[in-house]
């Protein structure tokens, strides 16, 4: 049994914005997952970059081939 609680927002802070075409990007910011049986809690957070190697993005068709195919997942798992 798990419970998920998500937070969503526009990606803007004052005059700084991440744009999605003509509009500020809107997406999830973080998700809290609670395992009711064990009492553990995990927090997932969407960040701009990880290890200066992986960068977040949206509306880019290349992301599918880089991260979501079986071959891409196997390559990422081997790294």
N, C-alpha and C positions, 0 to 999 in steps of 0.2 A: 504494500500500500504506500503510495507516494502522493504528496501534495505539491503542486507547482504554483508559484506566485510570480508573475512577471511584471516588469515595469517598462513603459514605453515612453518615448519622447521625441521631439524634434531635435536634431543635432545642431543646435545653435547656442551660442553663449555671447550675449551682447552683439557686437558687430561681426563676430567670427561665426561662420556657418559652413557646414558640409552640404553641398548642393546635390540635388537629384534632378537634373535638368534645370527648369526654371524655379523649382521650389526647394526649400530646405529638406534634407533627408529625414525621414521618419522611420524609426525602427525600434526594436527592443533594445534596452540598455542592460538590464540584468534579469536573471531568473533565479529564484530561490527554490530549491527542491528539498522537501523534507521527507525522510523515510520514517513513517509512523511506527513501524515495527521495531527499528533499531534506535530511533531517536537521533539519527545523524542528519545533518543539514549540509547541503552543498549549494554554493552560489556560483553561477555562471555569469561572466561579465563580457560584454562585447567591447573590445579595445581596438585602437587604431592599428597597432602593429605588435608582433610577438617576435622576440629575439632578432630584431632588425632584419628578418628574413621573410616573414609572412605579413602581408598588409591587408586590411579589410577593404572591401569595395562593394559596389552594387551596380546593377544594370550593365555588367560587362560579360558578354558571352564567353570569353576565355576562362572565366572562373569555373564554369561547369567542367571543362576538360581538365583543368588544373587540380580540382579538388573533389569532384563528385562522381567520376567514373571509377569503375573497379580498379583499373590500372593505376589511376592517380592515387587512390587510397592505399594500394599496395606499395607504391613508391614512397608515399608519405610515411607509412609504417616502417619502412626499411631505413629511413633517415635517422 
